[in-house]
Amino acid sequence: MEKLSRRSFLRTGLVSFAGLTIVGPGSFDLNHISQITVDKVKLGNSGLHVSRIALGTGSKGGSKASNQTRLGMEKFAEMAHHAYDRGIRFFDMADSYGSHQYVGNAIKSLPREKITLLTKIWTHEDGSDRNVPVRESLDRYRLEMGTDYIDIVLMHCLMQSDWSNNRKHYMEGLSKAKQEGIIKAVGVSCHNWDAMVEAVDNPWVDVIMARINPFQSHMDGTPDVVKELLGKAKKNGIGVIGMKIFGEGNHVSDSEREQSLQFALTRANIHCITLGMESIAHIDDAVGRVMRLV
């Protein structure tokens, strides 16, 4: 097969991220790269097997929009289908990203049983007048996604301890939905050290999404202390998903991406990662790098 030099590969423009060229050292065989697909991993004791990479949909996300939704329905669907072909069958969403309908539109022609859907529900302390029935929210989410069930629902962006006491409204609603088969696994997305410590020992939690990278960028502790805590979570049977792998886009040079993925895949005590990819080029780069490192 024909091999391209590093310079020739750069000229193709196939592998770039946030305006930066990101290719690995040496030369590449493009035909071989295009045939590589992501493997699947067991997500703790959740009962789920997921692709090692999830397609995140919340880059610069909030107020019902993100960089992924700003691509538009057609372009997002094209990217999602390419991700599916490369083995990425795991979609990471949130109500606050406004990405449910984009993923739903993208997967309507794909086999649902081969796809893992994760979303996040924004929560408030119990008694807040902003609380709505959890089932009402889940019904809306399912309608937006065009699915009968959601694989994973996390309480979004927990930023304080004692959440297991002041968010019983949501925990009970999610547990009931799990019993009814509307969702398969529940858990938390943590943006606070104390919240994550609480999650690790909580039997209600099936899945934790945690911030982890070697640069301590947008994290809840040093890489060493976070990975130690996540190791405890894994021993407790919790599925661990790493996020902010590139420090929320602050570390995306070639060497930084390589360092970040190597850390995540070999030292961080996580099962899989979510990456906020925004193009087919991002997907190809991520798949090639990850499957070379595992």
TORNU-335697 format. One record per residue: residue in three letters; y, z, x of N, C-alpha, C in turn. Coordinates in steps of 0.1 Angstrom, whole numbers, plus 5000, padded with zeros to 4 digits. Example, Ala and Ser with C-alpha at 12.3 -4.5 7.8 and 13.67 -1.06 7.14 Angstrom:
// TORNU-335697
ALA494350785132495550785123496750785132SER497850715128498950715137500050795129
// end
This chain:
// TORNU-335697
MET498850005008500050005000501350005009GLU502349945004503549935011504250075012LYS504750115024505450235025506850215028LEU507750295022509150275024509650385034SER510650335042511250435051512150525043ARG512550635049513450725042514750655038ARG515250575046516550505043516250405031SER515150335031514850245020514750315007PHE514050435008513750514996515150564990LEU516050604999517350654994518050544987ARG517950424992518650314986518150284971THR516950314968516450284955517150374944GLY517650484949518350574939517350644930LEU516050644933515150694923515050844923VAL515450904934515251054935516651114939SER517251174928518551234931518751354921PHE519551444925519751564916521151604917ALA521851614905523251664905524151584915GLY523851454917524651374926524251384940LEU523151464943522751474957521351404959THR521251344970519951274973518951384977ILE517751374971516751474973515451404976VAL515051384988513751334991513151425002GLY511851425003511251505013511251435026PRO510751495037510751435050509751325051GLY509951235060509051135063509151015053SER508050935052508050825043507250845031PHE507450755021506750775008506050645004ASP505050674996504350564990504650574975LEU505450484970505950494956504850474946ASN503950384949502850364940501950494938HIS501750564949500950684949501750794941ILE503050804944503950904938503850884923SER503950764918504050744904502750774897GLN501650794904500350824898500050974898ILE500851054905500651194905501151254892THR500251344887500651424874500551574877VAL501351644869501351794870500051854865ASP499551954872498352014867498752124856LYS497652184850497952294840497452424846VAL498052534841497752664846497552754833LYS496752864836496552964825497753054825LEU498353074814499553154813499153304809GLY498753374820498353514818497253524807ASN497353624799496353644788496953604775SER497853514775498453464763497553374755GLY496453324761495553224755496053084756LEU497153064763497752934765497452874779HIS497252744780497252674792498352574792VAL499252584802500552504801500652424814SER501452314813501752244825502552334835ARG502352314848502952394858504452384857ILE504952274853506352254851506752234836ALA507752304832508252284819509552214820LEU509852124810511152054809512152144802GLY513052204810514052284804515152204797THR515652254787516652184779517952264777GLY518252354787519452434785520452434797SER520452324805521452314815522852314810LYS523652404815525052424810524952434794GLY523952524790523752524776524452634768GLY524752614756525452714747526152644736SER526452714726527152654714526452534709LYS525152534709524352434703524352304711ALA524552304724524552184732524152224746SER523752124754523352134768523552004774ASN523351994788523351864794522251774789GLN521151834785520051754780520351694767THR520951774758521251714745522451614746ARG523351634756524451544758523951414763LEU522751394767522151264770522151174758GLY521951234746521751154734520351154730MET520051134718518651134713517751024720GLU518250904722517450804727517150824742LYS518150864750517950884764517151004767PHE517351104759516451224760515051194757ALA514751124747513351084743512751004754GLU513450914760512950834771512550924783MET513451024786513051114797511851204793ALA511851244781510751334777509451264777HIS509451134773508151054773507751034787HIS508651014796508350994811507751124816ALA508351234812507751364816506351384811TYR506151344799504751354793503751274801ASP504151154805503351064812503051124826ARG503951204832503751264845503051404844GLY502551434832501851564830502651674825ILE503951664823504751774819504751774803ARG503951864798503751874783504252004778PHE505152064785505652194782507152184780PHE507752214769509152194766509752334763ASP510852364771511552494770512852474763MET512952534751514152514743514752654739ALA515852644732516452764726517352724714ASP517452814705518252784693519752754698SER520152834708521552824712521852694720TYR520752624725520952504732521052384723GLY520652404710520752284701519652184704SER518652224711517652124716516452094707HIS516252174697515052164688514952024683GLN515951964677515851834671515651724681TYR516151744693515951644704514451644709VAL513951764710512551764714511651714702GLY511951764690511251714679511151564677ASN512351504679512351354678511551294690ALA511651354701510951294713509451304712ILE508851414705507451434705506751384692LYS507551324683506951284670505851184672SER505951104683504851004685503751044694LEU503851174699502951224708501951324702PRO500751344707499851434701500251584703ARG500451644691501051784691500151874699GLU498851864698497851954704497851954719LYS498551854725498551844739499951894745ILE500751944736502151984739502352134737THR503052204746503452344744504952344741LEU505252414730506652424727507052574728LEU508152594736508652734737510152724732THR510552824725511952844721512352984722LYS513653014721514153144722515053174710ILE514953304706515753344694516853444699TRP518053424696519153514700519053644691THR519153754698518953884691520153974692HIS520254064682521354164682520654304679GLU521354404682520854534679520554554664ASP519454624661519054644647520254704640GLY520354654627521454704619522654614619SER522754524629523854424629523854344617ASP525054314612525154234600524854084603ARG524654054616524253924619522753894619ASN522054004617520553984617520153904604VAL519253814606518753744594517253754595PRO516453734585515053744585514453654596VAL513553704605513053634615512253504610ARG511553524599510853414593511753304589GLU512953334584513853234580514353154593SER514553214604514953144616513753064621LEU512553114621511353034625511152914617ASP511352934604511152814595512152704598ARG513352744601514352644605513952584618TYR513552664628513152604640512052504639ARG511052534631509952444629510352314622LEU511252334613511752214606512452124616GLU513252184624514052104634513152034644MET512052104648511152044658510051954651GLY509951964638508951884631507551924634THR507252064635505952114638505652224629ASP504352254627503852364618503852494625TYR503752484639503752614646504452594660ILE504852704665505552714678504652794688ASP504452744699503552814708504052944714ILE505352944718505953064724507353084718VAL507653204714508953244710509353364718LEU510553354725511053464733512353524727MET512553654729513853704726514753664737HIS515853604734516653534744517653624752CYS517653604765518753664773518953814771LEU517853884773518054034772518754084784MET519854164782520754204792520954354793GLN520054424786520154574787518754634785SER518554754789517354824786517254874772ASP516154934768515954994755515854894744TRP515654764748515554654738514354674729SER513254744734512054764725512354864714ASN513454934715513755034704514854974695ASN515854904701516954854693516754714688ARG515654654690515354514685514054514677LYS513754614671512454624663512454524652HIS513554494646513754394636513054254640TYR513354214652512854094658511454104662MET511054214669509754234673508754234662GLU509054304651508154314640508054174633GLY509154104632509153974626508353874634LEU508453874647507753784655506253824655SER505953954655504553994655503853944642LYS504553954631504053914618503753754618ALA504753684624504553544625503353504634LYS503153584644502053564653500753584646GLN500653694638499453724630499253604620GLU500253544615500153444605499853304611GLY499853294624499653174631500753074632ILE501953124629503153044629503653034644ILE503353134652503653134666502353184673LYS502153144686500953194693501253304703ALA502453314708502753414718504153454717VAL504453584721505853634720506253694733GLY507553714735507953774748509453774749VAL509953784762511353804764511753714776SER513053674775513753604786514753704791CYS514553744804515353854809516453814818HIS517653874816518853854825519353984830ASN518454084832518854214836517554284841TRP517754354852516654424859515954524850ASP516754614844516154714835515454664823ALA515954554818515254484807513954434811MET513854374823512654324829511654434832VAL512154544838511254654841510554704828GLU511354714817510854754804509754654799ALA510054524801509054424796507754424803VAL507754454815506454454823505454544818ASP505854664813504854764808504754764793ASN505354674786505354674771504154584766PRO503254644759502054574754502354464744TRP503554474738504054364729504254234736VAL504554234748505054114756503854034760ASP503753914756502753814761503353734773VAL504653704772505253614782506653674786ILE506853664799508253694805508753574811MET510053544809510753444816511753514825ALA511653494838512453564848513153474858ARG514253524863515053444872514553474886ILE514253374894513653394907513953274916ASN514453294928514653194938514853274951PRO514753204962514853274975516253304980PHE517253264972518653284976519353394969GLN518553464960519153564951520353524944SER520253394939521353334931521053344916HIS522053414909521853434895520553504892MET520253614900519053694898519353834894ASP518253914892518354044887517954144898GLY517854104910517554184922517254094933THR516854154944516454074956515153994953PRO514953884960513753814958512453904960ASP512553994969511354074972511054174961VAL512054234956511854334945511454264932VAL512054154929511754074917510354024918LYS509953974929508553924930507554034929GLU507854154934506954264933506754304918LEU507854314911507854344897507054244889LEU507254114892506554014885505054014888GLY504754054901503354074904502654184895LYS503354284892502854384883502654334869ALA503654244865503554184852502254094851LYS501954024861500753934862499554024861LYS499454134868498354224868498154284854ASN499254294847499154344833498754234823GLY498554114828498054004819499153934813ILE500453954817501553884811501753754817GLY502053654809502353524815503753524820VAL503953474832505253474839505753334841ILE506953304836507553174838508853194846GLY508953124857510153134866511253044861MET512453094861513653014858514653034869LYS515752954868516852954878516252934892ILE515252844893514552814905515452764916PHE516552694912517552644921518852714920GLY518752834915519952924914521052864904GLU520552814893521452754883522252634889GLY521552554897522152434903522952454915ASN522952574920523752604932523052574945HIS521752544944521052524957520152394954VAL520752284956519952154952519952054964SER520352094975520152004987518651984989ASP518351884997516951854999516251985005SER516752045015516052155021516052275012GLU517052295004517152414995516152394984ARG516052274979515052244968513652274973GLU513352224985512052244991511752394993GLN512752464998512552605001512352684987SER513152644977513052704964511652684958LEU511252564958509952534952508752594959GLN508852594972507752654980507752804977PHE508852874976508953014973508353034959ALA508752964950508352974936506852964934LEU506352864941504952824939503952904948THR504452964958503453034967503753184969ARG504953234965505253374968505853454956ALA506253384946507053454936506353524925ASN505053514925504153584915504553534901ILE504653404899504853344886503653244883HIS503453204871502453114867502952964867CYS504252954863504752814861506252824862ILE506952714862508452714863509052624852THR510252654849511052564840512152514848LEU512352384847513452314855514252234845GLY515552244846516552174837516752034842MET515751954841515851814846516651734836GLU517451634842518351554834518151404835SER517051364842516851224844515351194848ILE514951074847513651034851513551064866ALA514551044874514551064888514251214891HIS514851304883514651444885513151474883ILE512651414873511251444869510251394880ASP510551274885509651224896509751304908ASP510951344912511151434924510351564922ALA510551624911509951754909508451744909VAL507851644902506451634901505851614915GLY506451524923505951494936506051614945ARG507151684945507251804954506251914950VAL506251944937505452054932503952024935MET503451904933502051884935501651864949ARG502651844958502451844972502351984977LEU503052084971503152214976502052314970VAL501452274959500452364953499052344960
// end
